[in-house]
Amino acid sequence: MAVRFPLETEAFVVDKAGGDFVMTPIVIQDLRPDEVLVEMRYSGICHTDLLLQHGGLAPLIDFPAIGGHEGAGIIRAIGSQVKDKSLQLGDPVLLSFAACGNCGSCRDDQFSRCPSFPSLNLTGICRKDGSTPAMLSDGRPVRSQFFGQSSFSRVSVAHETCVVKCPYPDDMTIYSPMGCGYQTGAGTILNVLKPRPDQTVAVFGAGSVGVAAILAAASIPVKQIVAVDVVERKLALAQELGATHTINSSKIKRSLADEVKNVTGGLGVDFSIDTTGVSKVIEQMLNCLAYGGTAASVGAPPMDDKITVGSGSFFAEKKMWVGVTEGESHPPEFIPRLVNLHREGKFPVEKLSKVYSVEEMKKAISDMKHGTVLKPIIKF
């Protein structure tokens, strides 16, 4: 049966900064030629969704808004100009971030370096004319293309660059968070830092992104993986999944950088990753590097935050510091790579996740905040 617009459905809408995610009737007005209509089955919850909820992305995004950007579902309609002709009605798909598809970075399959990334992903609007596909029942427009898709909706209008076929639909639940959190952590290791087996890695923050990085490093495997967090159950899981050493930074007497250097024989680590976005942690991430080491910032700090770096020693010791978005991934290639790692038993992300019903949204968020579960997944 053909889909007819306007299409009535429901979505988790945040009406104002600090408001709750409330399941609310919405009306999807249309589907543009470069868009795909997806009936959502699952959506992971990411800390960036909470940043949206509490106004942390202002002034980029306005309210009311629909969050979610780790979706998995079934294609129900395809725009006439969608470039990927392999996509068919009824296909199971995973959703990732949006890119323009036309710039030099996109032509080189470097979607995460697209200069339009902020406007396409963080405004809730992915359309060139500034319109949004959905409206509330009272006629107000609602931002409904967060990361090009807004997967906290029973039906989502996704930009074509967001859509990746899911090769194993029976495991769609497990793979739904691949499009952001998992590819961010794993991609930082596999696409950016690329450590050798004889090298060492420290990961600051053992949430879903950090543990995905640990899993990727363990799949190589590298010589040492140091996991740093303040929650013991997160550290225990990190160790189960490949960390060779763990540090609870709330319980140490010396500096965190000195603690990391101590477990690496005083040398420091070849690579360090910060997933927290906390400026003081970033300083320690930089300070724990070995000679010639490279640090990667994955967690985004507030825009006006500043850190202190010993620039002379940083230069003399040939260190590097890079910012990484979405693991520098090209989702149509990298997500299947992660899926294959999972099928080989080298990326067991099911140990990070728990599925919640739509009615359990608040509990899912609370469990994530308290570290009870690393990756909550909502089932529609």
N, C-alpha and C positions, 0 to 999 in steps of 0.2 A: 504494500500500500504506500502510495507517495506521501511524503511529508508535506503538510500544508502550513503556510505562514499567514497570519501570526500564530505562533505555537505557544500554548500555555503549559507551564511546568513549574517546578519549585527549585529554590536554591537557598543556601545559607548566606543571608545578607547581613552585613554590618551597616547599620544605619548612621552611625557617627563614631568618631574616634573614641575608643574605649568601650564601645558597645559589644554586645554578645553576637555570636553567629546564630542568627535566628532563621529557621526554615520558613521561607516566605514565598508566596505566589509571585511568579514573574511571567512576562510575555516576551518571547523571542520574536523580533520583528521580521527578520529576513536572514538570508545567507548570501554573502558576496561570492563572486566567482572564484576567489582565491582562498575560500574557507571550506571547512569540513564540519558537518554536524555529527556530534558524538553523543550517544546515550551512555552516560557514565555508569560504571559498575562499582568502581573503587577509586578512592583518592587518599594518598598519603597526606599527612599533616606535617608541615615544615615550620621551623621557627620564623621564616620569612612571612608566613601567613599571620603569625601573631604580631609581627612588626607592622604589617598592614593594619590589623585589627586595632592596634593601640596608637595609630597615627604616626608611626615611625617613618613612613614613606612620604609624608607631607613635605613639600607641596606637590609632589609628583602625582599623587592619586587623591581623588576627592571621594566623598561619600554621597549616597550609599554605594557600597561596593561588594562584590563577590570575590572571595579569595580562592585558594586552591591552585596548585600547579604541578601536582604529581598524580595525574589521572590515568585511568585505564577504562576502556569502554568499547562500544560497538559503533561502527560507522552507520549512520542512518541517512545521510545525504552528502553529496560531493559537489562542490562548485564547478562550474563549466570550464574554468581556467586552471584548475589544480594541476601542477606539473607532473606529479607522480602518478602516472597512468596505471601503475600496478594496484593502486587502491581501489577496492570494490565495496559496494554496499554489503553490510554484514561482516566486514573484516574486523577482527579484534585488534585494537591499537593501544599503544602507550603514548602519553602526551609529555612533551618536554617544552623547552622555551622557544620563543619566537625570534626570527631574524628576518632582515629585509629580503635576503636571497639574491640581491643584485649588486652589492658593493664588492670591492676587491677582496675583502676578507671572506665574504660569503661564497664568492666564486672560487676561492681557494679552500672551500669546505671548513673554514674557521668561523662558524656561526657565532661562537661566544665572543669573538672580537668585532662583531658587527657594530659600527658606530651608532646605530639606531637602537642598540640594546636597551638603554634606559626608557626611551619613549615607547618601545614595543612591548616591554615586559613589566614595567613598574608603574604605569599610569592606569592600567585597567582598560585601555583603549588600544586596539591594534589596527585601527582603520585610518587611512590617510586623511579622510575628511573630518576626523575627530568625533565621529558618531560611535555609538555603542549598540550592540545587537539587541540588548534586553532593556525592558522597562518594567517598573513596578505596576501593580494594578491601578494605582492612582495616576499613572501617566508619567511619573518621574523617571528619567533615565537612570540606569544603574550600571556602574562600571563592571563589565562582565567578560573582559578578556585579560585578566591578570596573567602575566607570562603568556599572553596570546591565547588563553583558554579558559581560565576560571573553572577549575575542576570541582569546586564545591557546589555544583549544580547537577540536577538530575539529567539535564541535557545541556551540552556545552557547544558553543560556536568556537571552533579552534582555527587559528591561522594554519595554512597548509604546512609551514615549516615546523610546526609543533608535532606533527603526526608521524609516528613510527609503528610499523606493523609489529604485532606481538606474535612471535613464532610459536609460542606454546600457550594457547589460550587457557588451558586448564590451570596454569600457574599464574594467571593474570593478577591474582591477589598479591602474590609475592613480588611480582615485577612492577607493580604500579608506582613505587617510589623511585624507580630507576631514572626517571626523567629529570630529577634535580638532586636530591640529597646523596644518593648512592653514586651517581656519576660525578658529582662534585668532589667527593672524597677520593674515589678510586681514580678519577681522571687526573687529579693533582699528582698522584704517584705515577701512573702509567703514561700519561701524556706530557707532563711538564717536567717533573723531577727525574724520572727514569733512573732510579738507583740501580747499581750493580749488586750482585749477590754478596760482595765483600764489603758493602757499605752499611751505614747506620742511619736510622730514621727516628725522630721524636715527633709525636702527635699530641698537641695540646688541645684538650677537649675530647672526651670519649663519648660524644653523642653519636647520632647515626652517621653524620658526615665523617667524623673522626674514626669511627670503627670501620667505615667503608674504606678509608685510607689504610687502616691497619690490615684489613683483609687483602687489599691489593698488594701491599708490601709483603705480606706473608705468602702470597701466591708466587712471588719471584723465586725463592724467598731471599730476603736480605739478612745480613749478619745479626743485627739487633734492631728491635722495635721497642721504643720507650713510650708508654702511654701515660699521660698526665691528666688528672681530673681531681675533683674534691669529693666525688661520690663513690664509695667503695664498691657498690654493686655494679657500677659502670666499669670500674677498673677490673673487677673479677671477670666480667664478660669479655673485656678487651684481651685479658690474658688467655681466656679460653679460646679466643679466636685468632691468636697469633702474636700478641705482644710478649716479648721476652722479659720485659721489665715494666713495672708499674710504679708510679709515684703519686701519692695523695698529697697535693701541694698545701693542703690545710694542716698537715701534720709534720712538716719538716722544719728544722731549726735553721738551716743555712738557706742561701738563696736558691731559687728553683733552678737557675742556670748551673750553679755549682753542683746541685744534686744530680742533674742530668749528666754533667761532665764526670761526676764520680762513678756512675754506672757504666761509663764508656772508657774507663781507664784514664780519666783525666784529659782525654782528647777533645771531647765534645762530639756532636753528631754531624754527619755529612749533610743531612737534610732535616729541616724542621718545618712543621705545618701548624699554623694556628687556626682553629675553627671557632674560637670564642669571640673574636672581635674586641676583646678587652685590652686596652692600651698597655697596661702593666704586664699582661701576659705576653703581648707582642714583644715588649722589650726583652723579656726573659727568653723568648723564642730566638731572638737575634743573638743574645749573649751566649747561648749554649752551643752555637755553631763551632765546628772544628775549622781549622785553616782551610780556606777555599770552599767553605760550606755554603749552601743555598737555603734560604727560608722562603716559605710561601704563605701569604695571608689569604685565607679562604673566608673566614668570618669577617663581616664588614663592621668596622668600628664607626661610631658617630662621625659625621663629616668634619666637625670642628675639633676633634680630638688630636692631641699632639703627643709624641713620644720622645724620649731622650736616647740618643744613640752616640756612642763614642766614635765619631766619624773617622778620626785618625786611625784607630785600631781596626775599624771595619774595613777601611781602605787598605791598610798595610797587610791584613790577613786575607785579602782577596775574597771577601764574602759577597754574597748577592742576596737581594730581597725582591721578590716578585709578588704582584697581586694576581690572583687566579679567580676567574668566574666560570662556574659550571664545569670545572675540571678541564677547561680549554677543549671541550668535547664537540665533535660533530655527531649529534644524536643518532642519525640514521646508520652510522657505522659503529659508534661506541656502545650504544645500548645493546645491540646484538652481541657485541664482544663480551659485555658483562653477563648477559644471559648465558652465553656459552661457558664462561668461567663458573657460573652457578651450576650448570648441568654437569660440569666436571668435578663438582664438589669443592671448588676453590674459592667460592664467594657465597657462603651460606647465610644470605641476608634474612632468611626466614627466622633466624635466631634473634633478630633485632626487632621484629614487628609483632603487632597484635591487632586483630580486626575488631572493630567496634561498629555497632549499628548507628544509624542516623540519630536515634534518640539518645545515644551515649556521647554526643559530641563534646559536651563539657567535661565528662569524665576522661575522655581520650586526651584532651588538652591538659587536664590536671595531672594525669599519669605521666605525660611527657615532661611537664615542668618539674615534677618531683623525681624523675629518673626511673620510675617504675617500668616504663617501656621506652625504648629509644625511638621507635618509628610506629606511631599509631596509624591505622588505616581505616578509613570510613567506608562501610559497605552501603551502597544505595539500594 
